[in-house]
Amino acid sequence: MLDDASSQVILSATAGPLPAGSAGAVRALADRAAAADGVPPLSEQPLLWLSAPEAPVVHLHATVGGALVGYAQLDVGTQSSTKAELVVDPEHRRTGVGRALLTRALAETSVVPGRTLRVWAHGDLPAARRFAEDQGMAVVRELLQMRVDLTTRPASTPALPTGVTVRAFEPGRDEDAWRRVNSRAFAHHPEQGRMTSADLRARESEPWFDPAGFLLAERDGILLGSVWTKVHPAGEHGADPVGEIYVVGVDPDAQGLGLGRALTALGLNHLAARGLGAAILYTGAENTVAVHTYERAGFVRSAVDVMFGSDTPSSPAGVTMGA
């Protein structure tokens, strides 16, 4: 039962794409939270899934007086766990909104027996840590953001394996081949390995998409790997625009050739040629091999996102809410 401070909070749950007005309200809410916290509360995928017809998600809305004050998106695309991201309006925090969203998320998760709830917290903010601890949720995964200074990075021309050539991605031609290699390269990755044709098309429709920065490595016309870069506008990761090594994927049959290292260098060369002063990438903290590889390439750890959860399957009736 909610306390008096949050008694006027109304929760609703919907599936499928949100109407344009509702999606806009979520984005505006996320912008207010980002301005207050210095880090976006929702990652790229949930924002794309706001309006995606095929998205395997449940949308939770918390309103007060008809105004959206909290939102959570639940990725229910797997039977083993629900992955959630949530945001609360800065002016309505510590009033029970976050607690109400989490309680409903636990209830939605428990629809599938044995399924567990995992919640991402971007930026690893102290308030998010305290809230998770109050709910008995521990850190179960860390996603590192790593950054490199492109202005001091020496230019390089990486050596490619014998017979390998690199060209730019061609929309309308390369989607199927890229998705096949991506699925193989990230077969055990909880998010990247699940990218669908609709997910890829959604990214191609984003303002940041530039096929010139999406490089494919081939041998005899067969795709072996790729590096996909992205440019973030000023304000997203500091005062200046920042590049990103968005995805580096190598087919398992082509691993061991040094192709991933070469593709990363080519991606950084492309971003530097665009006049960007820095580039970032994301990698799981548990992937120590990748972390060490990126450190050798000049990257340093710059931020971290954490996932909270419990090994105990979700059960709304035993959860203690204290925030």
WOQUI-V417198 format. One record per residue. RES is the residue in one small letter. SS is DSSP state (alpha for helix, beta for strand, coil for the rest). PHI is phi as a letter, one per 30 degrees, with the letter a starting at -180 (999 if undefined). Layout:
RES	SS	PHI
RES	SS	PHI
//
This chain:
m	coil	999
l	coil	d
d	coil	d
d	alpha	d
a	alpha	d
s	alpha	c
s	coil	d
q	coil	c
v	coil	d
i	beta	c
l	beta	c
s	beta	b
a	beta	b
t	beta	b
a	beta	b
g	coil	i
p	coil	d
l	coil	d
p	coil	e
a	alpha	e
g	alpha	d
s	alpha	d
a	alpha	d
g	alpha	d
a	alpha	d
v	alpha	d
r	alpha	d
a	alpha	d
l	alpha	d
a	alpha	d
d	alpha	d
r	alpha	d
a	alpha	d
a	alpha	d
a	alpha	d
a	alpha	d
d	alpha	c
g	coil	i
v	coil	a
p	coil	d
p	coil	d
l	coil	c
s	coil	d
e	alpha	d
q	alpha	d
p	alpha	e
l	alpha	d
l	alpha	d
w	alpha	d
l	coil	e
s	coil	c
a	coil	d
p	coil	d
e	coil	c
a	coil	d
p	coil	d
v	beta	b
v	beta	c
h	beta	c
l	beta	c
h	beta	c
a	beta	c
t	beta	b
v	beta	b
g	coil	i
g	coil	i
a	beta	c
l	beta	d
v	beta	c
g	beta	a
y	beta	b
a	beta	b
q	beta	c
l	beta	c
d	beta	d
v	coil	c
g	coil	d
t	coil	b
q	coil	d
s	coil	d
s	beta	a
t	beta	c
k	beta	c
a	beta	b
e	beta	b
l	beta	b
v	beta	b
v	beta	b
d	coil	e
p	alpha	e
e	alpha	d
h	alpha	b
r	coil	d
r	coil	i
t	coil	c
g	coil	j
v	alpha	d
g	alpha	d
r	alpha	d
a	alpha	d
l	alpha	d
l	alpha	d
t	alpha	e
r	alpha	d
a	alpha	d
l	alpha	d
a	alpha	d
e	alpha	d
t	alpha	d
s	coil	d
v	coil	e
v	coil	c
p	coil	e
g	coil	i
r	coil	d
t	beta	c
l	beta	c
r	beta	b
v	beta	b
w	beta	d
a	beta	b
h	coil	d
g	coil	i
d	coil	h
l	coil	d
p	alpha	e
a	alpha	d
a	alpha	d
r	alpha	d
r	alpha	d
f	alpha	d
a	alpha	d
e	alpha	d
d	alpha	d
q	coil	c
g	coil	i
m	coil	c
a	beta	c
v	beta	d
v	beta	c
r	beta	a
e	beta	b
l	beta	c
l	beta	d
q	beta	c
m	beta	b
r	beta	b
v	beta	b
d	beta	d
l	coil	d
t	coil	d
t	coil	c
r	coil	d
p	coil	d
a	coil	d
s	coil	b
t	coil	c
p	coil	d
a	coil	d
l	coil	c
p	coil	e
t	coil	e
g	coil	i
v	beta	c
t	beta	b
v	beta	b
r	beta	b
a	beta	d
f	coil	d
e	coil	c
p	coil	e
g	coil	i
r	coil	c
d	coil	c
e	alpha	e
d	alpha	d
a	alpha	d
w	alpha	d
r	alpha	d
r	alpha	d
v	alpha	d
n	alpha	d
s	alpha	d
r	alpha	d
a	alpha	d
f	coil	c
a	coil	e
h	coil	c
h	coil	d
p	coil	d
e	coil	c
q	alpha	d
g	alpha	d
r	alpha	c
m	coil	d
t	coil	c
s	alpha	d
a	alpha	d
d	alpha	d
l	alpha	d
r	alpha	d
a	alpha	d
r	alpha	d
e	alpha	d
s	coil	d
e	coil	d
p	coil	e
w	coil	d
f	coil	d
d	coil	b
p	alpha	d
a	alpha	d
g	alpha	c
f	beta	c
l	beta	c
l	beta	c
a	beta	c
e	beta	b
r	beta	b
d	coil	h
g	coil	i
i	beta	c
l	beta	d
l	beta	c
g	beta	a
s	beta	a
v	beta	b
w	beta	c
t	beta	c
k	beta	b
v	beta	b
h	beta	c
p	coil	d
a	coil	e
g	coil	j
e	coil	d
h	coil	b
g	coil	k
a	coil	d
d	coil	c
p	coil	e
v	beta	b
g	beta	d
e	beta	b
i	beta	d
y	beta	d
v	beta	b
v	beta	b
g	beta	b
v	beta	b
d	coil	e
p	alpha	e
d	alpha	d
a	alpha	c
q	coil	d
g	coil	j
l	coil	c
g	coil	i
l	alpha	d
g	alpha	d
r	alpha	d
a	alpha	d
l	alpha	d
t	alpha	d
a	alpha	d
l	alpha	d
g	alpha	d
l	alpha	d
n	alpha	e
h	alpha	d
l	alpha	d
a	alpha	d
a	alpha	d
r	coil	d
g	coil	i
l	coil	d
g	coil	c
a	beta	a
a	beta	b
i	beta	b
l	beta	a
y	beta	b
t	beta	a
g	beta	d
a	coil	d
e	coil	d
n	coil	d
t	alpha	d
v	alpha	d
a	alpha	d
v	alpha	e
h	alpha	d
t	alpha	d
y	alpha	d
e	alpha	d
r	alpha	d
a	coil	d
g	coil	j
f	coil	d
v	beta	b
r	beta	d
s	beta	b
a	beta	a
v	beta	b
d	beta	c
v	beta	b
m	beta	c
f	beta	c
g	beta	a
s	coil	b
d	coil	d
t	coil	d
p	coil	e
s	coil	d
s	coil	b
p	alpha	e
a	alpha	d
g	alpha	b
v	coil	d
t	coil	c
m	coil	c
g	coil	b
a	coil	b
//
